[in-house]
Amino acid sequence: MSLPKQRPAADHSAAVAVPASVEAFLNDAQHVAAFTTLRPDGTPHVAPVRFTWEARSGLARVMTVAASRKARNLLAAPGSRVALCQVDGFSWVTLEGSGTVVRDPERVELGARLYARRYWSAPPNPPDRVVIEIAVDRVLTLNT
């Protein structure tokens, strides 16, 4: 089932509406997701990640470091399209939107707090930690 909602990437005031079952699936602490970004040559880079989803703001967040391939891909093309796909058996949810690498200490700390709440432990805190914020504008689901 596709639930597209179009909005400008920089506008976080409107949340993407998802059914309660999808919301529950996205907030299950047992899941990780495949995170897809595009390398500068256009080929996909897919990495398993832990992430958080905040329906109120329509933002998904991934904690990482600026030197990671996923962050470097987005730094090379700010605001480019990304996808997070969380799978459990034959059920899945994909969140699509524009990704931005954020270094602002307050937003990185918020990302870390949300991560700790979901995964019951703080994320790693290496030097040059950043948060990738995904302004979700499309949600695709199956069996959720």
Secondary structure by P-SEA (a helix, b strand, c coil): cccccccccccccccccccaaaaaaaaccccccbbbbbccccbbbbbbbbbcccccccbbbbbbccccaaaaaaaaccccbbbbbbbccccccccbbbbbbbccaaaaaaaaaaaaaaaccccccccbbbbbbbbccbbbbccc
